Amino acid sequence: MHTFDPATFWPDYKDRIQTAFDNVGFTATKIFNICRGDLGEKFASKISTENVPVQLFHGTKGMFIDKIIEGGLKIPGRSGVRVVNGSAYGVGIYTGVTPSMSHYYASCTGYMFVCAGIVSGEYQTSVKRPGNMVVFFDDTLVLPCFLVAYTPHRSIPPVNAAVLPVSELRGSGDLPNAPLVASLSSGEKDKLAAFSYKLTKKQLRAAPRAAKEAYKNGECHQKRSSKRK
């Protein structure tokens, strides 16, 4: 069965992604191709001359990144996924037309998904497009393709890249000379799965040195216990 390969469908994907991030004042420092073949097959079955995929963005807390890589994006309320950031336009998968829209949901990680989404044709009734957002009510219409490590600049509120250090993923050398596209190792996926905006004491003890330094410097905050004394 035919599967969707984002690197083939968008042969200029590196330039497309870097340009999208540059246009909103961000710098993409590394791109990981995380598209799963089984999910790509389901997505490919939806594509036609009228249903052409577009590039979209999805930001989330670090603790959910590994789950998305392994199983794709899910509609909250299904498959054990709960609503985290509200549902103002309905319970669905929220994506951004630009990285700046999704940045505010990336919660101190410095990582963002680039997705392929079908928003037109016969599936229009399964999609809502409020402003610069696209909300999917069918999870087979949106496919996580790349995970991008990035840093914001200009007047955009900063993300603390030290919590999930980009330097540990770059390999040797600095960009643009370092390889831009890489496979995500199991160790790197473990790091991505370990963090949310606020860590518990247990998570902080298990965190890499860079994350501990970020908390020590007050750049992020430890999660407070909900128990009353």
C-alpha positions as CSV (number, residue, x, y, z in Angstrom):
1,M,0.0,0.0,0.0
2,H,1.2,3.5,-0.8
3,T,2.4,5.6,2.1
4,F,2.9,9.3,2.5
5,D,6.6,10.4,2.6
6,P,6.8,14.1,3.4
7,A,10.4,14.3,2.2
8,T,9.3,13.1,-1.2
9,F,6.1,15.1,-1.3
10,W,7.9,18.3,-0.3
11,P,11.4,17.8,-1.8
12,D,12.2,21.4,-0.7
13,Y,11.0,20.7,2.9
14,K,14.2,22.0,4.5
15,D,13.8,25.4,2.8
16,R,10.1,25.4,3.4
17,I,10.4,24.8,7.1
18,Q,13.4,27.2,7.6
19,T,11.5,29.9,5.7
20,A,8.4,29.5,7.8
21,F,10.3,29.8,11.0
22,D,12.5,32.7,9.7
23,N,9.3,34.6,8.7
24,V,8.1,34.7,12.4
25,G,11.5,35.5,13.9
26,F,12.5,31.9,14.9
27,T,15.6,29.9,13.9
28,A,15.1,26.2,13.0
29,T,18.3,24.5,14.3
30,K,17.6,20.9,13.4
31,I,14.9,18.9,11.6
32,F,14.0,15.3,12.5
33,N,12.0,13.2,10.1
34,I,9.6,11.4,12.5
35,C,6.9,10.3,10.0
36,R,5.7,6.8,10.7
37,G,5.0,4.5,7.7
38,D,1.8,3.0,9.2
39,L,0.3,6.5,9.9
40,G,1.5,7.6,6.5
41,E,-0.5,4.9,4.8
42,K,-3.7,6.0,6.5
43,F,-3.0,9.6,5.5
44,A,-2.1,8.7,1.9
45,S,-5.5,7.1,1.5
46,K,-7.1,10.5,2.0
47,I,-5.1,12.4,-0.7
48,S,-6.6,13.2,-4.1
49,T,-6.4,16.0,-6.6
50,E,-8.9,17.9,-4.5
51,N,-7.4,16.8,-1.1
52,V,-3.9,18.2,-1.3
53,P,-1.9,18.3,2.0
54,V,-0.7,21.6,3.4
55,Q,2.0,22.4,5.9
56,L,0.9,23.1,9.4
57,F,2.5,23.3,12.9
58,H,1.7,21.8,16.3
59,G,3.3,22.8,19.6
60,T,2.8,20.7,22.8
61,K,4.4,20.1,26.2
62,G,7.5,18.0,26.2
63,M,5.8,15.1,28.1
64,F,3.6,14.5,25.1
65,I,6.2,14.6,22.3
66,D,7.2,11.0,22.5
67,K,3.6,9.8,22.5
68,I,2.9,11.9,19.4
69,I,6.0,10.5,17.6
70,E,4.9,6.9,18.4
71,G,1.2,7.2,17.8
72,G,0.4,10.4,16.0
73,L,-2.0,13.2,17.0
74,K,-5.2,12.1,18.7
75,I,-8.6,13.7,19.3
76,P,-8.9,14.5,23.0
77,G,-11.4,12.3,24.8
78,R,-10.3,9.3,22.7
79,S,-7.4,6.8,23.2
80,G,-6.9,8.1,26.7
81,V,-6.0,11.7,25.5
82,R,-7.4,14.5,27.6
83,V,-8.1,18.1,26.7
84,V,-5.1,20.2,27.9
85,N,-5.3,23.6,26.3
86,G,-9.0,24.1,26.1
87,S,-11.5,23.6,23.3
88,A,-12.8,27.0,22.3
89,Y,-13.6,25.8,18.7
90,G,-14.6,22.3,19.6
91,V,-12.7,19.2,20.8
92,G,-10.1,18.4,18.2
93,I,-6.5,18.6,17.2
94,Y,-5.3,22.3,17.1
95,T,-2.6,23.3,14.6
96,G,-1.2,26.6,13.5
97,V,-0.8,28.0,10.0
98,T,2.5,29.6,11.2
99,P,5.0,28.5,13.9
100,S,4.2,31.6,16.0
101,M,0.7,30.4,16.6
102,S,2.0,27.0,17.8
103,H,4.9,28.4,19.8
104,Y,2.8,29.4,22.7
105,Y,1.8,25.7,23.2
106,A,5.3,24.4,23.1
107,S,5.7,25.2,26.8
108,C,9.4,25.7,27.4
109,T,10.6,22.9,25.1
110,G,12.1,24.5,22.0
111,Y,10.6,21.8,19.8
112,M,7.6,21.9,17.4
113,F,6.0,19.5,15.1
114,V,5.6,20.2,11.4
115,C,2.5,18.4,10.1
116,A,0.8,17.6,6.8
117,G,-2.9,18.3,6.9
118,I,-5.8,18.0,4.5
119,V,-8.1,20.9,4.9
120,S,-10.1,21.0,1.6
121,G,-12.1,18.9,-0.7
122,E,-14.6,16.3,0.6
123,Y,-13.1,16.6,4.2
124,Q,-13.9,20.3,4.8
125,T,-16.7,19.4,7.2
126,S,-14.1,17.6,9.4
127,V,-12.0,20.8,9.7
128,K,-12.5,24.2,11.2
129,R,-10.3,27.2,10.3
130,P,-10.6,30.0,12.8
131,G,-8.1,32.7,12.0
132,N,-4.6,31.3,11.8
133,M,-5.6,28.0,13.3
134,V,-6.8,24.8,11.8
135,V,-8.8,22.4,14.0
136,F,-9.2,18.8,12.9
137,F,-12.0,16.6,14.1
138,D,-10.7,13.5,12.2
139,D,-7.2,12.5,13.3
140,T,-6.5,10.7,10.0
141,L,-6.4,14.1,8.3
142,V,-3.3,15.4,10.1
143,L,0.0,13.7,10.1
144,P,3.1,14.6,12.2
145,C,6.0,14.6,9.7
146,F,8.9,16.5,11.3
147,L,10.1,17.5,14.7
148,V,11.9,20.8,14.6
149,A,14.3,22.1,17.2
150,Y,14.2,25.9,17.2
151,T,15.0,29.1,19.0
152,P,12.9,32.2,19.0
153,H,14.2,35.8,18.9
154,R,13.0,39.3,18.2
155,S,10.2,40.3,20.6
156,I,8.7,36.8,20.8
157,P,8.6,35.5,24.5
158,P,11.7,33.3,24.8
159,V,11.6,29.5,25.1
160,N,14.3,28.0,27.4
161,A,16.1,25.7,25.1
162,A,18.3,24.5,28.0
163,V,15.4,22.4,29.3
164,L,15.7,20.3,26.2
165,P,19.1,21.3,25.0
166,V,19.4,21.8,21.3
167,S,23.2,21.4,21.6
168,E,22.8,17.8,22.6
169,L,20.9,17.0,19.4
170,R,23.0,18.9,16.9
171,G,26.0,16.6,16.7
172,S,29.4,18.1,16.1
173,G,29.8,21.6,14.7
174,D,27.4,24.5,14.5
175,L,24.7,25.2,12.0
176,P,24.5,25.6,9.1
177,N,27.6,23.3,8.6
178,A,26.2,20.6,10.9
179,P,23.7,18.1,9.4
180,L,20.3,19.6,9.5
181,V,18.2,16.5,9.1
182,A,18.8,13.6,11.5
183,S,17.1,10.5,12.9
184,L,15.8,10.8,16.5
185,S,17.5,8.2,18.7
186,S,15.7,6.4,21.5
187,G,17.8,8.3,24.0
188,E,16.7,11.7,22.5
189,K,13.1,10.5,22.5
190,D,13.4,9.7,26.2
191,K,14.6,13.2,27.0
192,L,11.7,14.7,25.0
193,A,9.2,12.6,26.9
194,A,10.6,13.5,30.3
195,F,9.6,17.2,30.4
196,S,6.7,19.5,30.7
197,Y,6.7,23.2,31.5
198,K,6.9,22.5,35.2
199,L,8.7,19.4,36.5
200,T,8.0,17.4,39.6
201,K,10.8,16.7,42.1
202,K,11.1,13.2,40.8
203,Q,11.3,14.4,37.2
204,L,13.9,17.1,38.1
205,R,16.1,14.5,39.8
206,A,16.1,12.4,36.6
207,A,16.6,15.4,34.3
208,P,19.8,16.1,32.3
209,R,22.3,18.6,33.8
210,A,21.1,21.4,31.4
211,A,17.6,21.1,32.7
212,K,18.8,21.2,36.4
213,E,20.8,24.3,35.6
214,A,17.7,26.0,34.1
215,Y,15.8,25.4,37.2
216,K,18.7,26.5,39.4
217,N,18.9,29.7,37.4
218,G,15.2,30.3,37.8
219,E,14.5,30.1,34.1
220,C,11.8,27.5,34.7
221,H,9.9,26.5,37.9
222,Q,9.4,23.3,39.8
223,K,5.9,22.0,39.9
224,R,4.2,22.6,43.2
225,S,2.5,19.8,45.1
226,S,-1.3,19.9,45.1
227,K,-1.3,18.5,48.6
228,R,-2.3,20.8,51.4
229,K,-0.2,20.9,54.5
